[in-house]
Amino acid sequence: MFRRVLLLAVVAASFSANAARAQEAPPGGCELHVWPSGPLNSVYQGWIHGGIVNGAVTGRDGYPEVPPDPLGAASQTALLDRAQPQGIIGRDSYRLIVHAEPLTSREIRTTPGRLTTDGAQCYAELIVDDVFLQQDVFHGSYLKSSLRYRDFGDGVAPAATPVRVFGSWVKTPLRLFPPKEGVDREAASNDLKSAYVENLTRFAEALNKPAKAKRGK
């Protein structure tokens, strides 16, 4: 818990310096465009019932109470801006551009080229496709994130379609969210937000993991 609280503090403390460096990036440099997902979804598995998607976040009877809109697009945009994900995924020289509006599922899955009209030759995209609160009486609560990374090359020979596409689900355990009786709601909210940032790190580990060598015949 301390590690994730410290992570949020470091992210907040470094935001001003990182943002200033991003603004100073020279025109025509590398860019990383990032999008938040839509609202938090949920799935719950209890002793007797469960499995209904969004039972908790919609206030369905018999499901654990979840505060309204705990991780909306505006909240995610602020977290992404502060976290500076270009550094997390190992693209430190890229200028970060965080978009406020989530993409539709259709846009994400059917757009072969860039998701923007930006003309930067060195260009990449990071999309938070989905965020899920997974609650299980057997294994506890997790924040699951689905992310996609699309790399259009380094600008030497600008690509019309991605030269690399990578997507993965990642998850981080929650200790305070959703808040139970007697748990401070702000602390629970910070637990959810720190898990969101932690999932960026988990995704980066998967993204940059060396490919397994092929076995010989």
C-alpha positions as a LaTeX table, in Angstrom:
\begin{tabular}{lrrr}
\hline
Residue & $x$ (\AA) & $y$ (\AA) & $z$ (\AA) \\
\hline
Met1 & 0.00 & 0.00 & 0.00 \\
Phe2 & 2.83 & 2.38 & 0.97 \\
Arg3 & 4.52 & 1.78 & $-2.40$ \\
Arg4 & 1.43 & 2.85 & $-4.34$ \\
Val5 & 0.76 & 5.90 & $-2.12$ \\
Leu6 & 4.38 & 6.91 & $-2.66$ \\
Leu7 & 3.94 & 6.37 & $-6.42$ \\
Leu8 & 1.03 & 8.84 & $-6.51$ \\
Ala9 & 3.04 & 11.36 & $-4.51$ \\
Val10 & 6.03 & 11.08 & $-6.84$ \\
Val11 & 3.78 & 11.38 & $-9.90$ \\
Ala12 & 2.13 & 14.52 & $-8.52$ \\
Ala13 & 5.45 & 16.06 & $-7.48$ \\
Ser14 & 7.09 & 15.50 & $-10.86$ \\
Phe15 & 4.14 & 16.63 & $-12.97$ \\
Ser16 & 5.14 & 20.30 & $-13.29$ \\
Ala17 & 8.70 & 19.52 & $-14.37$ \\
Asn18 & 7.61 & 16.82 & $-16.80$ \\
Ala19 & 4.89 & 19.00 & $-18.29$ \\
Ala20 & 7.37 & 21.82 & $-18.81$ \\
Arg21 & 9.76 & 19.50 & $-20.62$ \\
Ala22 & 6.91 & 18.25 & $-22.83$ \\
Gln23 & 5.97 & 21.80 & $-23.79$ \\
Glu24 & 9.58 & 22.55 & $-24.69$ \\
Ala25 & 9.79 & 19.62 & $-27.14$ \\
Pro26 & 10.83 & 20.93 & $-30.55$ \\
Pro27 & 8.26 & 20.99 & $-33.39$ \\
Gly28 & 8.45 & 17.91 & $-35.59$ \\
Gly29 & 9.76 & 15.72 & $-32.74$ \\
Cys30 & 8.32 & 12.40 & $-31.64$ \\
Glu31 & 4.82 & 12.35 & $-30.20$ \\
Leu32 & 2.87 & 9.89 & $-28.06$ \\
His33 & $-0.90$ & 10.36 & $-28.23$ \\
Val34 & $-2.81$ & 8.89 & $-25.29$ \\
Trp35 & $-6.54$ & 8.34 & $-24.74$ \\
Pro36 & $-8.50$ & 7.48 & $-21.57$ \\
Ser37 & $-11.19$ & 4.82 & $-21.55$ \\
Gly38 & $-14.87$ & 5.25 & $-20.85$ \\
Pro39 & $-16.32$ & 4.92 & $-17.32$ \\
Leu40 & $-15.29$ & 2.18 & $-14.91$ \\
Asn41 & $-17.05$ & $-1.14$ & $-15.52$ \\
Ser42 & $-17.45$ & $-3.91$ & $-12.96$ \\
Val43 & $-17.96$ & $-7.62$ & $-12.55$ \\
Tyr44 & $-18.67$ & $-9.36$ & $-9.24$ \\
Gln45 & $-18.58$ & $-13.00$ & $-8.20$ \\
Gly46 & $-20.14$ & $-13.75$ & $-4.82$ \\
Trp47 & $-21.00$ & $-16.86$ & $-2.87$ \\
Ile48 & $-24.53$ & $-17.12$ & $-4.25$ \\
His49 & $-24.77$ & $-14.75$ & $-7.20$ \\
Gly50 & $-22.59$ & $-12.72$ & $-9.50$ \\
Gly51 & $-21.30$ & $-12.42$ & $-12.99$ \\
Ile52 & $-23.58$ & $-9.57$ & $-14.04$ \\
Val53 & $-21.49$ & $-6.91$ & $-15.74$ \\
Asn54 & $-21.78$ & $-3.48$ & $-14.08$ \\
Gly55 & $-23.97$ & $-4.74$ & $-11.24$ \\
Ala56 & $-21.82$ & $-2.87$ & $-8.71$ \\
Val57 & $-21.26$ & 0.40 & $-10.58$ \\
Thr58 & $-24.98$ & 0.72 & $-11.42$ \\
Gly59 & $-26.08$ & 0.14 & $-7.82$ \\
Arg60 & $-27.82$ & $-3.18$ & $-8.41$ \\
Asp61 & $-29.30$ & $-4.76$ & $-5.25$ \\
Gly62 & $-27.04$ & $-7.33$ & $-3.64$ \\
Tyr63 & $-23.81$ & $-5.94$ & $-5.09$ \\
Pro64 & $-21.11$ & $-4.04$ & $-3.16$ \\
Glu65 & $-21.66$ & $-0.27$ & $-3.21$ \\
Val66 & $-19.36$ & 1.69 & $-5.53$ \\
Pro67 & $-19.17$ & 5.52 & $-5.43$ \\
Pro68 & $-20.64$ & 7.20 & $-8.53$ \\
Asp69 & $-18.26$ & 7.63 & $-11.48$ \\
Pro70 & $-15.10$ & 6.86 & $-9.50$ \\
Leu71 & $-12.80$ & 6.75 & $-12.54$ \\
Gly72 & $-14.36$ & 8.73 & $-15.37$ \\
Ala73 & $-12.59$ & 10.06 & $-18.44$ \\
Ala74 & $-11.76$ & 13.41 & $-16.79$ \\
Ser75 & $-10.15$ & 11.67 & $-13.81$ \\
Gln76 & $-8.19$ & 9.35 & $-16.10$ \\
Thr77 & $-7.01$ & 12.25 & $-18.26$ \\
Ala78 & $-5.59$ & 13.99 & $-15.18$ \\
Leu79 & $-3.87$ & 10.78 & $-14.05$ \\
Leu80 & $-2.37$ & 10.17 & $-17.50$ \\
Asp81 & $-1.15$ & 13.76 & $-17.72$ \\
Arg82 & 0.57 & 13.51 & $-14.34$ \\
Ala83 & 1.97 & 10.01 & $-14.84$ \\
Gln84 & 3.79 & 10.96 & $-18.07$ \\
Pro85 & 3.37 & 7.49 & $-19.62$ \\
Gln86 & 5.94 & 8.15 & $-22.36$ \\
Gly87 & 8.59 & 7.72 & $-19.67$ \\
Ile88 & 6.89 & 4.66 & $-18.18$ \\
Ile89 & 6.88 & 2.79 & $-21.51$ \\
Gly90 & 10.42 & 3.83 & $-22.39$ \\
Arg91 & 9.72 & 6.60 & $-24.91$ \\
Asp92 & 11.23 & 9.40 & $-22.83$ \\
Ser93 & 11.98 & 11.72 & $-25.76$ \\
Tyr94 & 8.38 & 11.67 & $-27.01$ \\
Arg95 & 6.15 & 14.69 & $-26.42$ \\
Leu96 & 2.99 & 13.64 & $-24.57$ \\
Ile97 & $-0.43$ & 14.61 & $-25.95$ \\
Val98 & $-3.34$ & 13.44 & $-23.78$ \\
His99 & $-6.78$ & 13.49 & $-25.41$ \\
Ala100 & $-9.75$ & 14.27 & $-23.17$ \\
Glu101 & $-12.38$ & 12.19 & $-24.95$ \\
Pro102 & $-12.32$ & 8.37 & $-25.06$ \\
Leu103 & $-12.34$ & 6.67 & $-28.43$ \\
Thr104 & $-15.28$ & 4.51 & $-29.44$ \\
Ser105 & $-14.81$ & 0.77 & $-29.69$ \\
Arg106 & $-15.41$ & 1.03 & $-33.43$ \\
Glu107 & $-12.69$ & 3.68 & $-33.86$ \\
Ile108 & $-10.18$ & 1.58 & $-31.92$ \\
Arg109 & $-10.84$ & $-1.64$ & $-33.78$ \\
Thr110 & $-11.47$ & $-0.51$ & $-37.34$ \\
Thr111 & $-9.05$ & 2.39 & $-37.89$ \\
Pro112 & $-6.06$ & 1.00 & $-39.83$ \\
Gly113 & $-3.96$ & 4.17 & $-39.70$ \\
Arg114 & $-3.48$ & 6.97 & $-37.20$ \\
Leu115 & $-6.31$ & 7.87 & $-34.86$ \\
Thr116 & $-5.49$ & 11.57 & $-35.31$ \\
Thr117 & $-4.65$ & 13.81 & $-38.24$ \\
Asp118 & $-1.39$ & 14.82 & $-36.58$ \\
Gly119 & 1.45 & 15.14 & $-39.06$ \\
Ala120 & 4.39 & 14.25 & $-36.80$ \\
Gln121 & 6.64 & 11.77 & $-38.61$ \\
Cys122 & 7.75 & 10.05 & $-35.38$ \\
Tyr123 & 4.44 & 9.01 & $-33.86$ \\
Ala124 & 2.89 & 6.45 & $-31.48$ \\
Glu125 & $-0.44$ & 5.88 & $-29.72$ \\
Leu126 & $-1.38$ & 4.48 & $-26.30$ \\
Ile127 & $-5.04$ & 3.70 & $-25.76$ \\
Val128 & $-6.70$ & 2.76 & $-22.48$ \\
Asp129 & $-9.36$ & 0.57 & $-24.02$ \\
Asp130 & $-11.23$ & $-0.47$ & $-20.88$ \\
Val131 & $-11.06$ & $-0.34$ & $-17.07$ \\
Phe132 & $-12.80$ & $-2.97$ & $-14.96$ \\
Leu133 & $-13.38$ & $-3.38$ & $-11.24$ \\
Gln134 & $-13.18$ & $-7.14$ & $-10.69$ \\
Gln135 & $-14.57$ & $-8.27$ & $-7.33$ \\
Asp136 & $-14.35$ & $-11.84$ & $-6.15$ \\
Val137 & $-15.12$ & $-13.14$ & $-2.65$ \\
Phe138 & $-12.41$ & $-15.75$ & $-3.16$ \\
His139 & $-9.57$ & $-13.61$ & $-4.52$ \\
Gly140 & $-10.41$ & $-10.02$ & $-3.52$ \\
Ser141 & $-10.77$ & $-6.90$ & $-5.66$ \\
Tyr142 & $-8.64$ & $-5.83$ & $-8.63$ \\
Leu143 & $-8.52$ & $-3.00$ & $-11.12$ \\
Lys144 & $-8.10$ & $-4.49$ & $-14.59$ \\
Ser145 & $-7.04$ & $-2.34$ & $-17.54$ \\
Ser146 & $-6.98$ & $-3.17$ & $-21.22$ \\
Leu147 & $-4.36$ & $-1.12$ & $-23.09$ \\
Arg148 & $-3.18$ & $-0.95$ & $-26.70$ \\
Tyr149 & 0.05 & 0.48 & $-28.06$ \\
Arg150 & 0.49 & 1.36 & $-31.75$ \\
Asp151 & 3.89 & 2.45 & $-33.07$ \\
Phe152 & 4.10 & 4.17 & $-36.48$ \\
Gly153 & 7.88 & 4.27 & $-36.65$ \\
Asp154 & 10.68 & 6.69 & $-35.85$ \\
Gly155 & 10.11 & 9.09 & $-38.73$ \\
Val156 & 12.90 & 7.87 & $-40.99$ \\
Ala157 & 10.26 & 6.30 & $-43.23$ \\
Pro158 & 6.83 & 7.35 & $-41.86$ \\
Ala159 & 4.40 & 4.43 & $-41.90$ \\
Ala160 & 0.77 & 4.71 & $-43.00$ \\
Thr161 & $-0.09$ & 1.78 & $-40.74$ \\
Pro162 & 1.52 & 0.73 & $-37.44$ \\
Val163 & 4.85 & $-1.04$ & $-37.59$ \\
Arg164 & 4.00 & $-2.59$ & $-34.23$ \\
Val165 & 0.74 & $-3.20$ & $-32.38$ \\
Phe166 & 0.60 & $-4.61$ & $-28.85$ \\
Gly167 & $-2.34$ & $-5.06$ & $-26.51$ \\
Ser168 & $-2.76$ & $-6.67$ & $-23.11$ \\
Trp169 & $-4.91$ & $-6.86$ & $-19.98$ \\
Val170 & $-3.13$ & $-6.04$ & $-16.73$ \\
Lys171 & $-4.40$ & $-5.91$ & $-13.17$ \\
Thr172 & $-3.46$ & $-4.53$ & $-9.77$ \\
Pro173 & $-4.99$ & $-5.62$ & $-6.44$ \\
Leu174 & $-7.15$ & $-3.11$ & $-4.56$ \\
Arg175 & $-6.97$ & $-2.89$ & $-0.78$ \\
Leu176 & $-9.41$ & $-0.11$ & 0.08 \\
Phe177 & $-11.68$ & 0.23 & $-2.94$ \\
Pro178 & $-14.62$ & $-0.05$ & $-3.03$ \\
Pro179 & $-14.81$ & 1.54 & 0.43 \\
Lys180 & $-16.36$ & $-0.58$ & 3.14 \\
Glu181 & $-18.00$ & 0.86 & 6.23 \\
Gly182 & $-15.46$ & 2.78 & 8.25 \\
Val183 & $-13.00$ & 3.23 & 5.36 \\
Asp184 & $-12.16$ & 6.80 & 4.38 \\
Arg185 & $-13.58$ & 7.46 & 0.92 \\
Glu186 & $-10.68$ & 9.66 & $-0.15$ \\
Ala187 & $-8.21$ & 6.95 & 0.80 \\
Ala188 & $-10.28$ & 4.42 & $-1.14$ \\
Ser189 & $-10.35$ & 6.74 & $-4.16$ \\
Asn190 & $-6.57$ & 7.15 & $-4.00$ \\
Asp191 & $-6.23$ & 3.36 & $-3.87$ \\
Leu192 & $-8.16$ & 3.08 & $-7.14$ \\
Lys193 & $-6.19$ & 5.87 & $-8.80$ \\
Ser194 & $-2.82$ & 4.48 & $-7.75$ \\
Ala195 & $-3.86$ & 1.09 & $-9.16$ \\
Tyr196 & $-4.66$ & 2.83 & $-12.46$ \\
Val197 & $-1.14$ & 4.27 & $-12.61$ \\
Glu198 & 0.37 & 0.96 & $-11.48$ \\
Asn199 & $-1.36$ & $-0.75$ & $-14.40$ \\
Leu200 & 0.54 & 1.54 & $-16.78$ \\
Thr201 & 3.76 & 0.18 & $-15.32$ \\
Arg202 & 2.56 & $-3.42$ & $-15.59$ \\
Phe203 & 1.60 & $-2.83$ & $-19.22$ \\
Ala204 & 5.02 & $-1.29$ & $-19.93$ \\
Glu205 & 6.70 & $-4.39$ & $-18.51$ \\
Ala206 & 4.68 & $-6.58$ & $-20.88$ \\
Leu207 & 5.26 & $-4.23$ & $-23.82$ \\
Asn208 & 9.02 & $-4.19$ & $-23.39$ \\
Lys209 & 9.46 & $-7.83$ & $-22.42$ \\
Pro210 & 12.03 & $-9.48$ & $-24.72$ \\
Ala211 & 10.56 & $-11.88$ & $-27.23$ \\
Lys212 & 11.06 & $-15.54$ & $-26.43$ \\
Ala213 & 13.62 & $-17.28$ & $-28.57$ \\
Lys214 & 12.14 & $-19.85$ & $-30.91$ \\
Arg215 & 12.89 & $-23.43$ & $-30.08$ \\
Gly216 & 14.88 & $-25.40$ & $-32.60$ \\
Lys217 & 13.23 & $-28.25$ & $-34.37$ \\
\hline
\end{tabular}
